[in-house]
Amino acid sequence: TPSATRVTLATSGWNNFFRAVADDGVQGPADANYLVKTKGLKSVYVVNDGSSYGSALAAAVATAATADGATVTTATVSGTAQCSDGTGSATEYSGAATQAVASHASALFYGGYYCDFGLFLGALSSAGYTGTIMSDDGSDSPALIQGTTPASAANNVLLSCACAASTNTKFNRAFKSLSNFSESTYSPEAYDATNVIIAAMKAVKKITRASIVAELHKISYKGITKTLKFQKNGNISGSAIYVSEVKSGKVVQLGLE
């Protein structure tokens, strides 16, 4: 997988699971450290959209932020969870936004997906929240800005991802030519995940499920995002979490957290 980050995917005793990115157990603490230690924010309002992904990552952020010495408040903000029906509006988040403002937290972290986060940002803007706002790779998309009313409410929002924006012009050009849209979140990781399987197929004497799994356990493949080498449980060896910021209506990657 180029994008599945739930921690328990690698703790179920499977022998044939591999991921090309760091998991939420890495990303959550990195996000908390960025807010509390790097940005110096001492109170964090941590909310999630009620999804398995959003709640797990938000919990990791809350735990790490508390360990960093911040005052942490947690809440679940459920609307059209996981962008399921597209019929939501900012008004359904007005109560949650009012609570966030009342917390007087200097930072707000949202664990979840861009559809609901965009609606929540609109509500936070109307409610007058002025703290630093951060979310995760579920919100790391230009669609976040398109789904925020007013769109300016998304400006200055921070987004984290276990993925790097591709600076490989050859890949970007070829990807757009083939797909008719620009590379986006996890596109380079998907390319690497595919190629590491192809490399494993080339390396074995006979292609079988078992031989591919065995080869992936020992392979070291230099991709365009990183060298893919897996731990025993299938997690990637080495990890990198990047932070981006919405600037003037565009998601701009700032660098490593």
C-alpha positions as CSV (number, residue, x, y, z in Angstrom):
1,T,0.0,0.0,0.0
2,P,1.2,3.5,-0.8
3,S,-1.1,5.3,1.6
4,A,-2.8,3.1,4.4
5,T,-1.4,4.4,7.7
6,R,-3.5,2.8,10.4
7,V,-1.1,1.4,13.0
8,T,-3.0,-1.9,13.5
9,L,-2.6,-2.9,9.9
10,A,1.0,-4.0,10.8
11,T,0.1,-5.6,14.1
12,S,-2.3,-8.3,13.1
13,G,0.3,-11.0,12.7
14,W,0.1,-11.0,8.9
15,N,3.2,-11.8,6.9
16,N,2.2,-10.3,3.6
17,F,1.5,-6.6,4.5
18,F,3.9,-3.9,3.4
19,R,3.5,-0.1,3.3
20,A,5.5,2.5,1.6
21,V,4.9,5.3,4.1
22,A,5.2,5.9,7.9
23,D,2.1,5.0,9.9
24,D,-0.1,7.1,12.2
25,G,2.0,6.1,15.2
26,V,4.8,8.2,13.6
27,Q,2.7,10.9,12.0
28,G,0.6,11.7,15.1
29,P,3.6,12.4,17.5
30,A,5.4,14.3,14.7
31,D,2.3,16.6,14.3
32,A,2.1,17.1,18.0
33,N,5.8,17.9,18.3
34,Y,5.5,20.4,15.4
35,L,2.6,22.3,17.1
36,V,3.9,22.2,20.7
37,K,7.7,22.1,20.4
38,T,8.4,23.8,17.0
39,K,5.5,26.3,17.0
40,G,5.5,26.7,20.8
41,L,1.8,26.3,21.2
42,K,0.8,25.2,24.7
43,S,-2.9,24.4,24.4
44,V,-4.3,22.1,21.7
45,Y,-8.0,21.4,20.8
46,V,-7.9,18.0,19.2
47,V,-11.0,17.0,17.2
48,N,-11.8,14.1,14.7
49,D,-14.5,13.3,12.2
50,G,-15.5,10.0,13.8
51,S,-13.9,7.9,11.2
52,S,-11.5,5.1,12.1
53,Y,-8.7,7.0,10.4
54,G,-9.4,10.4,11.8
55,S,-10.1,9.2,15.4
56,A,-6.9,7.1,15.5
57,L,-4.7,9.8,14.3
58,A,-6.3,12.4,16.5
59,A,-5.8,10.1,19.5
60,A,-2.1,9.8,18.7
61,V,-1.7,13.6,18.4
62,A,-3.6,14.1,21.7
63,T,-1.4,11.6,23.6
64,A,1.9,13.1,22.2
65,A,0.8,16.7,22.8
66,T,0.0,15.9,26.4
67,A,3.4,14.2,26.8
68,D,5.0,17.4,25.3
69,G,3.4,19.4,28.2
70,A,0.5,21.0,26.3
71,T,-3.0,21.3,27.7
72,V,-5.2,19.1,25.5
73,T,-9.0,19.0,25.0
74,T,-10.5,16.4,22.7
75,A,-13.8,16.2,20.9
76,T,-15.5,14.3,18.0
77,V,-17.0,16.5,15.3
78,S,-19.1,14.3,13.1
79,G,-20.9,15.6,10.1
80,T,-20.8,13.9,6.7
81,A,-18.0,11.6,7.9
82,Q,-15.5,10.6,5.2
83,C,-17.0,12.9,2.7
84,S,-19.8,10.4,2.1
85,D,-22.8,12.3,0.7
86,G,-21.6,15.8,-0.2
87,T,-24.7,17.4,1.2
88,G,-23.2,19.0,4.4
89,S,-22.9,22.6,5.2
90,A,-20.9,24.8,7.6
91,T,-24.0,25.4,9.7
92,E,-23.9,21.8,11.0
93,Y,-20.5,22.6,12.5
94,S,-21.5,25.9,14.1
95,G,-21.9,24.4,17.6
96,A,-18.6,22.6,17.4
97,A,-16.9,25.7,16.2
98,T,-18.3,27.7,19.1
99,Q,-16.9,25.1,21.5
100,A,-13.5,25.3,19.8
101,V,-13.5,29.1,20.3
102,A,-14.6,28.7,23.9
103,S,-11.7,26.4,24.6
104,H,-9.3,29.3,24.0
105,A,-6.8,26.8,22.6
106,S,-3.9,28.3,20.8
107,A,-3.9,25.4,18.3
108,L,-6.6,23.1,16.8
109,F,-5.8,19.7,15.2
110,Y,-8.4,18.0,13.0
111,G,-8.1,14.3,12.3
112,G,-10.2,13.4,9.3
113,Y,-10.9,14.1,5.7
114,Y,-11.0,17.3,3.6
115,C,-14.8,17.4,2.9
116,D,-15.8,17.7,6.5
117,F,-12.7,19.7,7.4
118,G,-13.6,22.3,4.8
119,L,-17.1,22.7,6.2
120,F,-15.6,23.0,9.7
121,L,-13.1,25.6,8.6
122,G,-16.0,27.7,7.3
123,A,-17.7,27.4,10.7
124,L,-14.5,28.2,12.6
125,S,-14.0,31.3,10.5
126,S,-17.6,32.5,11.2
127,A,-17.1,31.8,14.9
128,G,-14.0,33.8,15.1
129,Y,-11.4,31.2,15.9
130,T,-7.9,32.7,15.5
131,G,-5.5,29.9,16.6
132,T,-3.2,27.8,14.5
133,I,-5.1,25.1,12.6
134,M,-3.6,21.8,11.4
135,S,-4.9,18.6,9.8
136,D,-3.5,15.4,8.2
137,D,-3.0,13.8,4.8
138,G,-6.8,13.1,4.7
139,S,-7.1,16.8,4.2
140,D,-4.0,17.3,2.1
141,S,-5.7,18.1,-1.2
142,P,-6.6,21.1,-3.3
143,A,-10.2,19.9,-2.9
144,L,-10.0,21.2,0.7
145,I,-9.8,24.7,-0.6
146,Q,-12.6,24.2,-3.1
147,G,-14.8,22.8,-0.3
148,T,-14.2,25.7,2.1
149,T,-16.5,28.7,2.2
150,P,-15.1,31.2,2.1
151,A,-12.1,29.7,0.5
152,S,-9.9,32.2,2.4
153,A,-10.8,30.4,5.6
154,A,-8.4,27.6,4.4
155,N,-5.4,30.0,4.2
156,N,-2.6,29.4,6.7
157,V,-4.0,25.9,7.6
158,L,-1.2,23.4,8.1
159,L,-1.4,19.9,6.6
160,S,0.8,16.9,7.5
161,C,1.6,13.9,5.3
162,A,3.9,10.9,5.3
163,C,4.4,11.8,1.6
164,A,6.5,14.3,-0.2
165,A,5.3,16.5,-3.1
166,S,7.1,15.3,-6.2
167,T,9.8,17.5,-7.6
168,N,10.7,14.8,-10.2
169,T,9.7,16.7,-13.4
170,K,10.1,13.6,-15.6
171,F,7.7,11.7,-13.4
172,N,5.3,14.6,-13.1
173,R,5.2,15.1,-16.8
174,A,4.7,11.4,-17.6
175,F,2.0,11.0,-14.9
176,K,0.0,13.9,-16.2
177,S,0.3,12.7,-19.8
178,L,-1.0,9.2,-18.8
179,S,-3.7,10.2,-16.3
180,N,-4.7,13.7,-17.6
181,F,-4.3,15.2,-14.2
182,S,-1.4,16.3,-12.1
183,E,0.3,14.1,-9.6
184,S,-1.3,14.4,-6.2
185,T,-1.1,13.1,-2.6
186,Y,0.6,9.6,-2.7
187,S,0.9,9.4,-6.5
188,P,4.7,9.1,-6.2
189,E,4.4,6.6,-3.4
190,A,1.9,4.5,-5.5
191,Y,4.5,4.5,-8.3
192,D,7.2,3.3,-5.9
193,A,4.9,0.7,-4.4
194,T,4.1,-0.7,-7.8
195,N,7.8,-0.7,-8.9
196,V,9.0,-2.5,-5.7
197,I,6.6,-5.3,-6.5
198,I,7.9,-5.4,-10.1
199,A,11.5,-5.5,-8.8
200,A,10.5,-8.4,-6.5
201,M,9.0,-10.3,-9.4
202,K,12.2,-9.8,-11.4
203,A,14.3,-11.1,-8.6
204,V,12.6,-14.4,-7.9
205,K,13.2,-17.6,-9.9
206,K,9.5,-18.4,-10.0
207,I,6.7,-16.0,-9.5
208,T,4.4,-17.2,-6.7
209,R,2.6,-15.4,-3.9
210,A,5.0,-16.9,-1.4
211,S,8.2,-16.0,-3.4
212,I,7.1,-12.4,-3.8
213,V,6.3,-12.0,-0.1
214,A,9.7,-13.5,0.8
215,E,11.5,-11.2,-1.6
216,L,9.7,-8.1,-0.3
217,H,10.8,-8.9,3.2
218,K,14.4,-8.6,2.1
219,I,14.4,-6.2,-0.8
220,S,16.0,-2.7,-0.8
221,Y,14.7,-0.7,-3.7
222,K,15.6,2.9,-4.5
223,G,12.4,4.7,-5.6
224,I,11.7,8.3,-6.5
225,T,10.4,9.0,-2.9
226,K,12.8,7.0,-0.8
227,T,14.6,3.7,-0.6
228,L,12.0,1.1,0.1
229,K,13.1,-1.4,2.7
230,F,10.6,-3.0,5.1
231,Q,10.7,-3.9,8.7
232,K,9.6,-7.4,9.8
233,N,6.0,-6.3,10.3
234,G,5.9,-4.6,6.9
235,N,6.3,-1.1,8.1
236,I,8.7,1.0,6.0
237,S,12.2,1.3,7.5
238,G,12.9,5.0,8.2
239,S,10.1,7.6,8.3
240,A,9.5,11.1,7.1
241,I,6.6,13.4,7.8
242,Y,6.2,16.5,5.8
243,V,4.2,19.7,6.6
244,S,2.5,21.9,4.1
245,E,0.6,25.2,4.4
246,V,-2.3,26.6,2.4
247,K,-1.0,29.9,0.9
248,S,-3.2,32.1,-1.3
249,G,-5.4,29.2,-2.2
250,K,-2.7,26.6,-2.9
251,V,-1.2,23.8,-0.8
252,V,2.6,24.5,-0.5
253,Q,4.9,22.0,1.0
254,L,7.2,23.6,3.6
255,G,9.4,20.6,4.3
256,L,10.0,18.0,7.0
257,E,8.4,18.4,10.3
